[in-house]
Amino acid sequence: MEIVEKIGFAERLEVKKKEKEEQKGRENLIREIKAIEMELADINHKINFTSDVDLIDSFIYEIQALQKKHEYLYKQIRNI
């Protein structure tokens, strides 16, 4: 009976370890998403105070790239 209990304990320990790792991964992804959202807000603010067409174009490309990364990270969270 002791062997069965030890195996059960080891399995539970492994499951808890995996859950902790998943939680850390989720937290890191959330941190990245928040950072991207702050960058997007900053770029949108810059666009409002810029009249240079080339600069506005570069901001638009940055926004598009950040939006794609944002979508990717949300998909990663759903898959955890």
C-alpha positions as CSV (number, residue, x, y, z in Angstrom):
1,M,0.0,0.0,0.0
2,E,2.9,2.4,0.7
3,I,4.2,2.1,-2.8
4,V,0.8,3.1,-4.2
5,E,0.6,6.0,-1.8
6,K,4.1,7.2,-2.9
7,I,3.2,6.9,-6.5
8,G,0.0,8.9,-5.9
9,F,2.0,11.5,-4.0
10,A,4.6,11.8,-6.7
11,E,1.9,12.2,-9.4
12,R,0.1,14.9,-7.4
13,L,3.4,16.7,-6.9
14,E,4.1,16.5,-10.6
15,V,0.7,17.9,-11.4
16,K,1.1,20.8,-9.0
17,K,4.5,21.6,-10.5
18,K,3.0,21.6,-14.0
19,E,0.1,23.9,-12.8
20,K,2.7,26.3,-11.3
21,E,4.6,26.4,-14.5
22,E,1.5,27.1,-16.5
23,Q,0.5,29.9,-14.1
24,K,3.9,31.5,-14.5
25,G,3.6,31.2,-18.2
26,R,0.1,32.8,-18.1
27,E,1.4,35.7,-15.9
28,N,4.3,36.3,-18.3
29,L,2.0,36.4,-21.3
30,I,-0.3,38.8,-19.4
31,R,2.6,41.1,-18.6
32,E,3.6,41.1,-22.3
33,I,0.1,41.9,-23.4
34,K,-0.1,44.8,-21.0
35,A,3.2,46.1,-22.3
36,I,2.0,45.9,-25.8
37,E,-1.2,47.7,-24.9
38,M,0.8,50.5,-23.3
39,E,3.0,50.8,-26.5
40,L,-0.2,51.0,-28.6
41,A,-1.5,53.8,-26.4
42,D,1.8,55.6,-26.7
43,I,1.9,55.3,-30.5
44,N,-1.7,56.4,-30.8
45,H,-0.8,59.5,-28.7
46,K,2.2,60.2,-30.9
47,I,0.1,60.0,-34.1
48,N,-2.3,62.6,-32.7
49,F,0.5,65.1,-32.4
50,T,2.4,64.4,-35.6
51,S,1.8,65.9,-39.0
52,D,4.8,64.2,-40.9
53,V,3.3,61.7,-43.3
54,D,6.3,59.4,-43.2
55,L,6.3,59.3,-39.5
56,I,2.6,58.5,-39.4
57,D,3.2,55.7,-41.9
58,S,5.9,54.2,-39.6
59,F,3.5,54.5,-36.6
60,I,0.8,52.6,-38.6
61,Y,3.3,49.8,-39.4
62,E,4.2,49.6,-35.7
63,I,0.6,49.5,-34.7
64,Q,-0.1,46.7,-37.1
65,A,2.9,44.7,-35.9
66,L,1.9,45.2,-32.2
67,Q,-1.7,44.2,-33.0
68,K,-0.5,40.9,-34.6
69,K,1.7,40.2,-31.6
70,H,-1.2,41.0,-29.3
71,E,-3.4,38.5,-31.1
72,Y,-0.7,35.9,-31.0
73,L,-0.2,36.3,-27.2
74,Y,-4.0,36.0,-26.6
75,K,-4.0,32.7,-28.5
76,Q,-1.1,31.5,-26.4
77,I,-3.0,32.2,-23.2
78,R,-6.0,30.3,-24.5
79,N,-3.8,27.3,-25.3
80,I,-2.4,27.1,-21.8
